[in-house]
Amino acid sequence: MRLQTLIAAVEQDTEHMPQRMGLESDAVIINQTDHYAYREMEWQGRKIRVFDCNERGVGRSRNLALLKADADIVLFSDEDIVYEPGYAARILKSFRKYPQADLLLFNLEVNEKRRTYWNEKAKRVRRYNCGRYPTFCAAARLSALRAAGVGFSLLFGGGAPYSNGEDSLFFTDCLRKGLKIYALPVRIGREQERESTWFHGYDEKFFLDRGVLFHFLYGRLAWIWAVRFVAVKKKAMCVEFSPRKALRLLFAGIRRGKDVCRA
C-alpha cells in the first residue's frame, strides 16, 4: 500500500512545509492564495505536488486534494500538523491490521482546551459519536471514498459561510454511505498552536452557525440535540448569553438551515 498526505493550507511557504511537518509520504498540498500555479517538489525521495488556488474554503481544498490524490491510503492534514517519526509506517500497519476498515482515526496531541477526543482503545465509530473527531486525525482508503461518492461540504469550515462542522458532516456522510470507521490508540503527531481561523468566542454567530449545522446533521431531531447541547455545555459556553438566549439562537440557526436546504 502507498500513503499520500493531503494538506489544506492558506498562504503558506510550501517549499519548507515537508520538512516542517516531518512528512514521510508523497503529498498533495492545496494552498489557498491569490493566484493559480502548479509545481512539483521532491522531499527525501517523495513526490510533493503543490496546487496554488485562489478559491476560499477548507472544504474546497480537501475536495480538490481528493480529486488529485492517487494513492491507496490518503491522510487528511492541515498546515499546522507536525508528524512523529514513523507515522507513515504506523498508519499503513494499522490498515493491514484492520482490513475491514474504510477510515481509521488516529491520536494527535492538541492544546488541552481544544481537545475533543483521545483514543484509549480501539473502537468502532458511529453516528452518535463521530462529531468529536477532526478531519486531520483521519486516514482513508481512497477507493472506498470514491466508490461511496463522499466529499466535504462547501457551506461549513474555515473560509465558508458557516464557521465549522465540515468534519462532522464528512464522517456522518461516510457512515450513511455504509463506510466503516474505527478509532485507534495510535499516536501519529501533534498540532502546533495558532490562532483559530473561525472561533472568536461563544458569540451570536457561534450559536447560529451551530444551529445550522445541527439541521444538516440531525434533521427533525435537531431541536432535541440543541437542547442537549446547551444543557451539557452551558457552564463553558454560556458566558456572553444566558442558556435561554443561546437556545433561541440555536433554534434560529436550525430554521436558517431549513431555509438553506429549500433554497
N, C-alpha and C positions, 0 to 999 in steps of 0.2 A: 504494500500500500504506500501511496505517496501523500504527504501532507502539504497543504498550502495555507498560509495565513492571509486572511482578508482584512485589511486595515482601513478603517474610516478615519480620515484626518481632515483638519481645517488649517489651511495656510501654514503648512509645515515645511521645514527644510528637509525634504525627503531623502537627500543624499546621505544624511547621517542617521536616519531612522533605523536601518537594520542593525547598526552597531549599538545604538542607544537602547533599543528594545531587546537586544540579545536574540535576534531571530536565528532559528536553526532549521528553517524550511524555505522553500520557494514562497513568494508572497505577491499579492496584488494590493497596491496602495491606491486608494481613491482619495485624492487631495482636493478639497474644495478651495478654490482660489478665484482669481478674476480673469482667467484665460483658459484656453484648451491647449493641452500638449500631451504627448506620449513619449516615454523613453524607457529603456531597459537598462538595468544595472546588474552587476554580479557582486555577490557578497559571500565570500568564503565558499565559492563553488555553487552558490544557489542563485537562481534567477529571480530578480525583483522587477516587476512590471509596474510602472507608475503612470496613472492617468490623472492629469490635472483637469478639473471641470469647474465651471462657474455656477452650476446649479447648487442650491442650498437644500439641506435636509439630510439627516443621518440615514433615513430610510432609502433615499435615492442612492446614497453612497453604498449602502450594503447591497441593494438590488443590483447595482452596476457591478460590484465586485463579484457577486454570484454569477452574473452573466459572463464575466471574463474568466471565471475560475475553470480549471481543467484538471484538478487532482482528484484522487479518490476521497480524501478526507479534507474538509475545509474547517479552519479555526477562525471564528469571528474575533476581531480585535479592534482596539482603539489606539490612538496615537500615544496615550499616556500609560500603556501597559509595558511592564518590564518582565521578561520571562526568565525563569531559572534555568541553569544549565541542565540539559537532559529532558526538557519539557516535551520536545517533539517525540522522542522515543517513548516517553510515558503515555502520551496520547495514543500513539499507534498500538502500543501494547494493550491499552485499555480496550480499543476497538476489537482487537483479536480475542480478548478475554470475553467480550460481550458481543458476539456476532449477531444477536437478535436486536441490538440497539441501533436506532437510526441517528439519534443525537445523544451525546454524553456531556454532562455539565461538571466542570472541574472547580476546584478551590483556587481563588486568587485573594491575596491579602489586600484589604482596603481599610481606610480610616474607620475606626470603631463607630463613629456617628453615621457613616454611610452603609455600614454592613447590614445586609438584609438576609444573609444566609451563611452557613458554613456546614459543609457535609462531614458528618462524623462517621457515617457508614454508607454503604451503597444502598440505594433505594430507587424505586420507580417513581417518576414524576407524573402527577395527574393534573387535571384542570384546576382543582381547588387549591393547589399549592405552587403552580408554575409561575405565578406572578412575582415571586420573591427573587427570581434569578435574572441577572443582567445578561445581555447578549454576549458580552465579551468573555463569559465563562463557558461558552458552548462551542463544541465541535460537532460536525455532522458528516454523514455520508452524502456526498454531492448528488449521487444518482437518486437517493431517496427523496431529497428535497425537490429535484426536478420532476421526478415521477409524480409527486404529490401536488406540484404546482404552487408551492408556498413561497411567500416573499414578505417584504416589510411594508407596513403602512406608510403612506406619504403624508398622513394627517398628524402623526404623533412623533415626538422626539425633537432633539435639537435642530433648529432651523425650520421646523414645521409649525403649522398653526396652533397645535396644542402641545403643551410642554413635554410630557413624556408618556411612556406606555407602549412604545413600539415593541419593546422586549416581550411584555405580557401578551400582546396581540399575536406576535410571531409564534411563541410557544403554544398558545391556545389554538392557533390555526393548524400547527403541526399535529397537535393531539386530535383535533377534529377530523383531520385527514387520515387518522389511523397510524401515525408515526409513533414509534416507541422511544421514550426519553428516560434516561437513567442519570441520577446524580451520584458522583463518586467522591470518596475522601482522598482525592489525588490532587496535590498542590502543584501548580504549574508556574506561578508568578505572583506579581503584585501590581497594584495600581498606584501610580505616582499622584500625590495630592496636587490638586489645582482647583481654581475657581470653577464652580458649576456653570455650564452654558445655559441652563434652563431654570435652576432653582434659585429664587430670590426671596425666600421666606414663605410662610404659610399665609399668603395674601388671597385676595379675591380670585385672581387668575388661577392659583393653585387649585382651589376647591372647584371652580367652574370647569377647569380642564379635566380634573379627576372625575367629575360627573359625566362629562362627555365620554371619557374612557370607559366608565362603568357601563354605559349604554352599549358600547361596542363589545364589551366583554361578556355581559350578563343578560342583555336584552330585557325581558319583562321582569327579571329578578334584580335589576339594577337598584331599585328602591331599597330592597332588603339589604343589599351589600353596602349601600350608602349609610344606612342606619348603623350597621355593624361597624363600618369604618370609623364613624365618629365615636361610637361607644368605646371602641378599643384604643383609639389614638388621641382622644380628646386632651389628655394631660400633656402630651408632647406637641400637638398641632394646634389646639385651640388657644393660641396666645393672643393674636390680634382680634379674634372674634369669639363670641360665645359658641358653645356647641350647637345651639339652636340656629344661629346665623350660618354657621358652617354647613349645617344640614340643608338649610334653604339654598345655599349656593350650590351644593351638590345636586339638589333636585333641579335647579335651574340648568345645570350642566347636562343632566340627563335629558331634559326636554330639548336642549340645543342639539344633543346627539341625535335625537329622533328627527329633528329638522334637517340635519346634515344628511342622514340616510335617505330622506324623502327628496332632497334636492337633486 
